[in-house]
């Protein structure tokens, strides 16, 4: 038996990649360059596709391979390309000062990660034996952390495009939760979700472009005329 | 068969509108699509009444009384809005809203966008109610947002971009919570049903097994689902996108959003409510629903009383009515659930009347201001203004209009279910909203003639309003027996036995 056929090895790889996913999420929260944020998002999506691929390999599950493929095509390639082209088109490279400064942001993300571990603990089933079926269950905490940090990023950032990235990375958290808990949703749902994500990404990109054209800025705090 | 017909008509209409050579063709396709889906929805209701449930495509599509009711209500609003939209867009064109310099090609482009997105929007709403798989239902609800974003930005004003941005972002975050909730619900069912089965997220399967689900996970799932679909339904405090989107979108779209989309969101919530109720007992879900319902009704009070724009006032009224439906569901029992479904039906008939007549008023006077208007609109718009008054009477639950019955039923469920304090606050809020509405509406509609020119009559815009008014009046006294049978059947699905 080769060492990569050992489930324990797979489990370690998944844990390693999940940790890197979390680090990338924190990078995105503190990062001020738009292009770097987009690339961090692309790499994060790529790692998630790898995690899905690993789980698919040990469980011999074709529908998880499909989910990994969708992830790779839609979120690691198509959407980042669309966003990078958008950035070069609207010529905005740098994020304006976020509402909360970087050190406090990092502390808050730390606290959110802690909270995620507490929540995940309550869903944990300790009596499960180690095997292909329980592979990736330990990444639930990372998934919830991605979700919570994505939320925080949405309220903390004022650039329209960064908010879109926050929304998509929050959805990455849901993807991780879905593959780590239940090995993905049923195939048809998976297709639907990725189709929705792709359409949403394109629709939002068009909207960002039009906001930029109309307001001469993508600072969403200027969108404040409707009240009451 | 019937489900495929219901879904394929609007999809076909969307494709045809994209290919249509002239404006007349687009309008004809649009009207045919609305009429066709209404007939298909009636057909579906008939099938459901005869057979109990209709299931097609290997159980992928599934319709019971609740689905048939929701589909019928959506089709009804679509049917009313379709002819109105034709007249509305003609008037918009003559006012120069579609293209600044009367550029024919630009106007045709805008119309093509409208007439292709409207059927797509309707298709997504039909898919919500006939999808058996709860994951597919989520996808469809998310698609209703995506299909309607460019309808909200239709006029391309800076404010409409702002409204669309809020709509997309708040809706997106909310629905991602709902997706997480769906994943967790799947997880909690996972141990019972196993992951290999394709049908493991099908409602018809889940509903039978719900008692054995993992309780901790289901609790978390329901909270996320409530926040998610609550955002889509515009429950307080996630309602902030609603007034903006409703006052920026074209009136027919706003009318669809305030009734049909609201119904779809409540429908999704109700499906999960049944699962949660069967898994955890009715108490847990009920308390959360009552909390959000009361908050929504309460938050509408000050905003309606101090409102300056009639479209925004209607949006807050939608938030209030969404709240009443959720309260009805939360109170539970026979009266609560039946009251909620009746309220959904009556609200779907009444709210478009208000939106369409406000649309007529707004296109005539050029603004939707409540206070700045000189009043006396009844002399200027002899049909639309009285219909607005009539709709306002109906929507605030004045007898003899039908919403009085359903609101009374919900209140009855509240007092009967030992929610004394909540029910008292609820009644006070309803009275306050009534006062607020009437303060504004009478000021706008009644009064001496202001000397403004009379309304230019466009039949496309007038007949839908009159037709709706007749429906609203008749419904106050008579509900067709098959429709009641459908509502009663849906109530049996939603009633969770303690």
Interface residues (C-beta under 8 A of the other chain):
Chain A: X119 X122 X123 X147 X151 X154 X160 X163 X167 X170 X171 X173 X174 X177 X178 X181 X182 X183 X185 X186 X187 X188 X189 X192 X193 X195 X196 X199 X200 X203 X204 X207 X210 X211 X214 X215 X220 X223 X224 X225 X226 X228
Chain B: X60 X133 X135 X136 X138 X139 X142 X143 X146 X149 X150 X153 X156 X158 X159 X161 X162 X163 X164 X165 X166 X168 X169 X172 X173 X176 X179 X180 X182 X183 X184 X186 X187 X190 X195 X198 X200 X201 X216 X217 X220 X243 X244 X247 X248 X303 X306 X307 X308 X309 X312
